[in-house]
Amino acid sequence: MVRKVLLYLLALFMIGGGLTHFIMPEFYLRMTPPYIPYPELMVSLSGLLEILLGLALLIPQTRSMAAWGIIMLLIAVFPANVYMYTHSEQWPEIPPVATLIRLPLQFVFIAWAWLFTRKSAPLLRFKG
């Protein structure tokens, strides 16, 4: 039961996060470091990937591959989170500490996705 809840929550976060790339692209464009080429395309691609990976996570046959994809995506976009923290003045509506907290949260999401890289997660099996 816990595993199923965690699965649906992660899928929801991924799909919801991906949708926000299209709802508020300007937010993600500000997060994009200047050395990233074609920022509009990258924001759209990362949003689309989040949506597709979140959906693929819900399908048992694609779950493990989707989880690895989520891990790789989170690693790939980590520099944008660092950029957001180091340039927090561009987000006056967000307290700088929130942009700092966002950095270790990426590792929490990576660990969370890792739970679904295998068919079963022994740490989440309960007898009773």
Helices and strands as residue ranges (DSSP letters): H 2-23, H 25-31, H 39-57, H 63-86, G 88-90, H 96-114, G 122-124
